[in-house]
Amino acid sequence: MINSHKVSLFKLFKQAVRGDVTDYTTGSIDRAIFLLAIPMILEMVLESLFAVVDIYFVNKVGIQASATVILTEASLTILYSVAWGLSIGVTALVARRAGEKNYKAASDIAVQSILFGTFLSLIISVIGFFYPKEILGLMGASPQVVNENYLFTQIMLTGNIVIVLLFINNAVFRGVGNAAIAMRALLIANAINIVLDPLLILGVGPFPKLGVVGAAVATTIGRSIAVIYQFYHMFSGKALIKIARRQFVVQINLIRSIWKTSAGGMFQFIIGSCSWIFLAIVIAESGDAAVSGYGTAIRICIFTILPAWGLANAAATLVGQNLGANKPDRAERSVWRTSFLAFCFFAVVAVIFFVFGRSLILFFIQDKLAVEAGTLCLHILAIGYVFFAYGMIITQAFNGAGDTKTPTYINLFVFWILQIPLAYFLAKYLKMGPAGVYIAICVAESVLAAVSIVIFRRGKWKTVKV
């Protein structure tokens, strides 16, 4: 009986990785969650590897290089907000059309999203090319960091189009149910990044020693090849979404619809990102060691949060497809079940952070002050970790339904009205420094979860039209 169960589970895992199933509006909810979540979790694990691998090798260069990566990533959060927000709208629209079995409409949404995302990324490219030093300085980087490492910032911002396209294309694949293709795209990007990082950062063999700039080059190359892989599947018809060159004509009405659905998602993440930028600036006042420790701890957190985002994305797709199939009750049950699974995962992670927090930080950095700052960050954040689960899953469920306004208002209240003032008060007026920032993060995320649960239970999201 046990062996039969193991075989069945293994078959389901293979199905999930291959992407055999694309309709999640019938059958067992647990099975649907498993088949969708496995490739999405693996996709998010791979996405988090970018951050972990880069910081591991960059830390070998020095804490100034580490600070450059961390502060550049903080400035890139605005871009990530736009990409994430756009992908939220794209997933919601594509999932709804997939639930209706209207794949032609879904492919039109995909093409217009690509055109819209490309236009937005070009604006960021121009700014990043001409003002990398000013951006680093604005983020609180020391003059030494600005003058020595600005090329990293310039490359990352100028080449941001591959980040945007990677997000949008994977959002299309997730919405239509081809989550396995999204996973494989990031597998390609990460494999290339992992190989090139040590070669270009440390100058192994015939490769030039580029230091922190090597991390930017490796990451950009990896993501570029992944985008080519995505387009291969879209143009060749090897996915449910099939696009053609003749579709690349601007359709203002459709772009307006994408913007209407995505705008709330963008503002959600912009609100959160601006909050994180403010927190990074407060931390930067405590010196490069504090920034290095904090940034390393956050990247470790991201490594655990992003897999849970895989569950959240699965919930969004389930909500979108089931609403499209006119099954709102099934959509709601899917969200509660997924939230519970995420809760269990975060509880285990919290224990690991408490017990092994210092060892985890020491794996990446050896600077004593940076290690202390990073360890403290992990210990404090672990206290509020279990609350992250419900806030994360439920806000993404709203997005999957096309109700991007509700999470936007929640984020505005939690991050700007609560988190920022609280972090400033604790860090500055109570002289708690970085610890005050960590506490503010915990409080804000816990409130986010509570508010999201209350609003979700009201059920207005079931009637949203997209």
C-alpha positions in Angstrom: 0.0 0.0 0.0 2.8 2.4 1.0 4.8 1.5 -2.1 1.8 2.0 -4.3 1.3 5.4 -2.8 4.9 6.3 -3.5 4.6 5.1 -7.1 1.4 7.2 -7.5 3.1 10.3 -6.0 6.1 9.8 -8.3 3.9 9.5 -11.3 2.1 12.8 -10.3 5.5 14.5 -9.9 6.6 13.4 -13.4 3.3 14.6 -14.8 3.8 18.0 -13.1 7.3 18.4 -14.4 6.3 17.4 -17.9 3.3 19.6 -17.8 0.9 17.0 -19.1 -2.2 18.5 -17.4 -3.4 22.0 -18.3 -7.1 22.0 -17.2 -7.4 22.4 -13.4 -11.2 23.0 -13.2 -12.2 19.4 -12.5 -11.1 16.5 -10.3 -9.3 16.6 -6.9 -8.3 20.0 -5.6 -5.2 18.6 -3.9 -4.1 16.9 -7.2 -4.6 20.2 -9.0 -2.6 22.1 -6.5 0.2 19.5 -6.6 0.4 19.4 -10.4 0.4 23.2 -10.7 2.5 24.0 -7.7 5.4 21.6 -8.3 6.7 23.3 -11.5 5.8 26.7 -10.0 7.7 26.0 -6.8 10.7 24.7 -8.8 10.5 27.8 -11.0 10.6 30.1 -8.0 13.4 28.1 -6.4 15.4 28.6 -9.6 14.5 32.3 -9.6 15.8 32.6 -6.0 19.1 30.9 -7.0 20.0 34.0 -9.1 20.1 36.0 -5.9 21.9 33.3 -3.8 24.5 32.4 -6.4 25.4 36.0 -7.2 25.8 37.0 -3.6 27.9 33.9 -2.8 30.5 34.7 -5.4 30.3 38.5 -5.1 31.0 38.2 -1.3 34.3 36.7 -2.2 35.2 40.0 -3.9 34.4 42.1 -0.7 31.7 43.8 1.2 31.8 46.8 -1.1 30.9 44.6 -4.0 28.2 42.9 -1.9 26.8 46.3 -1.0 26.7 47.3 -4.7 24.7 44.2 -5.7 22.3 44.7 -2.7 21.7 48.4 -3.4 21.3 47.8 -7.1 18.8 45.1 -6.5 16.9 47.5 -4.2 16.8 50.1 -7.0 15.7 47.3 -9.4 12.7 46.6 -7.2 10.8 49.3 -9.0 11.4 47.4 -12.3 10.5 44.1 -10.6 7.3 45.7 -9.4 6.3 46.7 -12.9 7.3 43.2 -14.2 5.5 41.4 -11.4 2.5 43.6 -11.6 2.2 43.2 -15.3 2.6 39.4 -14.9 -0.2 39.4 -12.4 -2.6 40.9 -14.9 -1.4 38.7 -17.7 -1.8 35.5 -15.6 -5.3 36.6 -14.5 -6.4 37.4 -18.1 -4.8 34.3 -19.7 -6.1 32.0 -16.9 -9.6 33.3 -17.3 -9.5 32.8 -21.1 -8.0 29.3 -20.6 -10.9 28.5 -18.3 -13.2 29.5 -21.1 -11.1 27.4 -23.5 -10.5 30.5 -25.7 -6.8 30.1 -26.5 -6.8 32.5 -29.5 -7.8 35.3 -27.2 -5.1 34.2 -24.7 -2.4 34.4 -27.4 -3.5 37.9 -28.3 -3.1 38.9 -24.7 0.4 37.4 -24.7 1.5 39.4 -27.7 0.2 42.7 -26.5 1.7 42.2 -23.1 5.1 41.6 -24.7 4.8 44.8 -26.7 3.7 46.8 -23.6 6.4 45.3 -21.4 9.1 46.1 -24.0 8.0 49.7 -24.2 8.2 50.1 -20.4 11.6 48.4 -20.2 13.1 50.8 -22.8 12.4 53.7 -20.5 14.3 52.0 -17.6 17.2 51.2 -20.0 17.7 54.8 -20.9 17.7 55.9 -17.3 20.0 53.1 -16.2 22.5 53.7 -19.0 22.9 57.4 -18.3 22.5 57.7 -14.6 24.0 54.5 -12.8 26.2 56.6 -10.4 23.3 58.8 -9.4 21.1 55.8 -8.8 23.7 54.1 -6.5 24.3 57.4 -4.7 20.6 57.9 -4.2 20.4 54.4 -2.6 22.9 55.4 0.0 26.1 53.8 -1.4 29.4 55.1 -0.3 31.5 57.2 -2.7 33.9 54.2 -3.1 31.1 51.8 -4.0 29.7 54.3 -6.5 33.0 55.1 -8.3 34.3 51.5 -8.4 31.2 49.4 -9.1 28.7 51.6 -11.0 29.2 49.4 -14.1 27.3 46.6 -12.4 24.3 48.9 -11.9 24.5 50.2 -15.5 24.5 46.7 -17.1 21.7 45.4 -14.9 19.4 48.4 -15.6 20.3 48.8 -19.3 19.7 45.1 -20.0 16.4 45.0 -18.0 14.3 44.0 -21.0 15.3 40.3 -20.5 14.0 40.5 -16.9 10.7 42.0 -18.0 10.2 39.5 -20.9 11.1 36.5 -18.7 8.4 37.6 -16.2 5.8 38.2 -18.8 6.3 35.1 -20.8 6.3 32.9 -17.7 3.1 34.6 -16.6 1.5 33.6 -19.9 2.7 30.0 -19.5 1.5 29.8 -15.9 -1.9 31.3 -16.7 -2.6 28.8 -19.5 -1.4 25.9 -17.4 2.0 25.3 -19.1 3.9 25.9 -15.8 6.5 23.3 -16.7 7.8 25.4 -19.6 8.2 28.4 -17.3 10.2 26.2 -14.9 12.5 24.9 -17.7 13.1 28.5 -18.9 14.4 29.4 -15.4 16.4 26.2 -15.2 18.3 27.2 -18.4 18.8 30.8 -17.1 20.2 29.5 -13.8 22.4 26.8 -15.2 24.1 29.4 -17.4 24.4 31.9 -14.5 25.8 29.3 -12.1 28.5 28.3 -14.7 29.4 31.9 -15.7 29.4 33.5 -12.3 32.6 32.1 -10.9 34.3 32.2 -14.3 33.6 35.9 -14.9 33.6 37.2 -11.3 36.8 35.4 -10.2 38.5 35.1 -13.6 38.9 31.4 -13.8 41.1 30.0 -16.6 41.1 32.1 -19.7 38.1 34.2 -18.6 38.7 37.9 -17.5 38.4 38.7 -13.8 35.5 41.2 -13.9 34.6 41.2 -10.2 31.1 42.3 -9.4 30.6 43.3 -13.1 30.9 39.6 -14.0 27.8 38.9 -12.0 25.8 41.3 -14.1 27.2 39.9 -17.4 26.5 36.3 -16.3 23.0 37.0 -15.1 22.1 38.9 -18.3 23.4 36.2 -20.6 21.5 33.5 -18.7 18.2 35.4 -18.8 18.6 36.3 -22.5 19.0 32.7 -23.5 16.0 31.7 -21.4 13.9 34.3 -23.2 14.9 32.9 -26.5 13.8 29.4 -25.2 10.4 30.9 -24.2 9.9 32.5 -27.6 10.8 29.2 -29.3 7.9 27.5 -27.5 5.5 30.3 -28.2 6.3 30.6 -32.0 6.6 26.9 -32.6 3.2 25.9 -31.1 4.8 23.6 -28.6 2.7 25.3 -25.9 -1.1 25.9 -25.7 -0.2 29.5 -26.4 0.8 30.0 -30.0 1.9 33.4 -31.4 2.8 34.6 -34.9 4.7 37.6 -36.2 1.5 39.0 -37.8 0.1 39.4 -34.3 2.8 42.0 -33.4 0.6 44.9 -34.2 -0.4 47.3 -31.4 -4.0 46.8 -30.3 -4.7 49.8 -28.1 -8.0 48.4 -26.7 -6.4 45.2 -25.6 -3.4 47.0 -24.1 -5.8 49.2 -22.2 -7.5 46.0 -20.8 -4.1 44.6 -19.8 -3.2 47.9 -18.2 -6.5 48.1 -16.3 -6.0 44.6 -14.9 -2.2 44.9 -14.3 -2.1 48.5 -12.9 -3.3 47.4 -9.5 -0.6 44.6 -9.5 2.1 47.1 -10.4 1.1 49.6 -7.8 1.0 46.7 -5.2 4.6 45.9 -5.8 5.6 49.5 -6.3 4.1 50.3 -2.9 6.0 47.3 -1.4 9.2 48.1 -3.3 9.3 51.7 -2.2 8.9 50.5 1.3 11.9 48.1 0.9 13.9 50.9 -0.7 13.3 53.1 2.3 14.2 50.3 4.7 17.5 49.7 2.7 18.3 53.4 3.1 17.8 53.3 6.8 20.0 50.2 7.0 22.7 51.9 4.9 23.1 54.5 7.5 24.6 51.8 9.8 27.5 51.1 7.3 28.5 48.7 4.6 28.7 45.8 7.0 25.1 46.2 8.1 24.0 46.4 4.5 25.9 43.3 3.6 24.5 41.3 6.6 21.0 42.6 6.0 21.1 41.9 2.2 22.5 38.4 2.7 19.8 37.6 5.2 17.1 38.9 2.9 18.4 36.8 0.1 18.3 33.7 2.3 14.7 34.7 3.1 13.9 35.2 -0.6 15.3 31.7 -1.2 12.5 30.4 1.1 9.8 32.9 0.2 10.0 32.4 -3.6 9.1 28.7 -3.4 6.0 29.7 -1.4 5.4 32.2 -4.2 5.1 29.1 -6.4 2.2 28.0 -4.2 0.7 31.5 -4.4 1.0 31.5 -8.2 -0.7 28.1 -8.3 -3.5 29.5 -6.2 -3.8 32.5 -8.7 -4.1 30.2 -11.7 -6.6 27.9 -9.9 -8.7 30.9 -9.1 -8.6 32.4 -12.6 -9.3 29.1 -14.4 -12.1 28.1 -12.0 -13.8 31.5 -12.2 -13.5 31.2 -16.0 -15.2 27.8 -15.7 -17.9 29.4 -13.5 -16.8 27.4 -10.4 -16.2 30.1 -7.7 -16.7 27.7 -4.7 -13.9 25.4 -6.1 -11.7 28.5 -6.5 -12.2 29.4 -2.8 -11.5 25.9 -1.5 -8.3 25.9 -3.6 -7.1 29.1 -1.9 -7.7 27.9 1.7 -6.0 24.5 1.0 -3.0 26.2 -0.6 -2.7 28.7 2.3 -2.6 25.9 4.8 0.2 24.1 2.9 2.2 27.4 2.7 1.6 27.9 6.5 3.2 24.4 7.2 6.2 25.2 5.0 6.9 28.6 6.6 6.6 27.0 10.1 9.4 24.6 9.3 11.5 27.5 7.8 11.1 29.6 10.9 12.5 26.8 13.1 15.5 26.4 10.7 16.2 30.2 10.9 16.1 30.1 14.7 18.4 27.1 15.1 20.7 27.5 12.1 20.5 31.3 11.4 24.2 32.1 12.2 25.5 29.1 10.2 23.5 30.1 7.2 24.9 33.6 7.2 28.4 32.3 7.8 28.1 30.2 4.6 28.0 33.5 2.6 30.0 36.0 4.6 32.8 36.0 7.2 32.9 39.7 8.2 32.1 39.7 12.0 29.8 42.7 12.0 28.0 41.6 8.8 27.4 38.1 10.3 25.9 39.6 13.5 23.6 41.9 11.5 22.5 39.1 9.2 21.9 36.6 12.1 19.8 39.1 14.0 17.7 39.7 10.9 17.0 36.0 10.4 16.1 35.5 14.0 13.6 38.4 14.2 12.0 37.7 10.8 11.5 34.1 11.8 9.0 35.2 14.5 6.6 36.5 11.9 7.3 33.9 9.2 4.2 31.8 9.7 1.9 34.8 9.1 3.5 35.5 5.8 1.8 32.4 4.3 -1.8 33.5 4.5 -1.0 37.1 3.4 1.0 35.9 0.4 -1.5 33.3 -0.8 -4.7 35.3 -0.3 -3.4 38.5 -1.9 -2.3 36.5 -4.9 -5.7 34.8 -5.0 -7.3 38.3 -5.3 -4.9 39.0 -8.2 -5.8 35.7 -9.9 -9.4 36.7 -9.8 -8.6 40.0 -11.5 -9.3 42.0 -8.3 -5.9 43.8 -8.2 -7.3 46.9 -6.4 -8.0 45.2 -3.1 -4.4 44.0 -2.5 -3.2 47.4 -3.6 -5.2 49.2 -0.9 -4.1 46.6 1.7 -0.4 47.1 0.7 -0.8 50.9 0.8 -2.1 50.7 4.4 0.3 48.0 5.6 3.6 49.2 4.1 3.3 53.0 3.9 1.0 53.9 6.7 2.2 51.2 9.1 5.6 49.7 8.2 7.6 52.8 7.1 6.6 55.0 10.0 7.1 52.2 12.5 10.6 51.3 11.1 11.7 54.9 11.2 10.4 55.4 14.7 12.0 52.2 16.1 15.3 52.7 14.2 15.7 56.4 14.8 13.8 57.6 17.8 14.2 54.4 19.9 17.8 54.0 18.7 17.2 50.3 17.8 19.0 50.7 14.4 18.6 47.7 12.0 16.7 45.7 14.7 13.9 48.2 14.6 13.6 47.7 10.8 13.4 44.0 11.2 10.6 44.3 13.9 8.6 46.6 11.6 8.8 44.1 8.8 7.4 41.3 11.1 4.5 43.5 12.4 3.6 44.7 8.9 3.5 41.2 7.4 1.4 39.9 10.3 -1.2 42.7 9.9 -1.2 42.0 6.1 -2.2 38.4 6.7 -5.0 39.3 9.2 -6.5 42.0 7.0 -6.4 39.8 3.8 -8.2 36.9 5.5 -11.0 39.2 6.7 -11.6 40.8 3.3 -11.3 37.4 1.4 -14.0 35.9 3.5 -16.5 38.5 2.2 -16.2 37.0 -1.3 -16.6 40.0 -3.5 -13.6 38.8 -5.5 -15.8 36.1 -7.0 -17.8 38.6 -9.0 -15.0 40.5 -10.7 -15.2 40.6 -14.5 -12.0 40.5 -16.6 
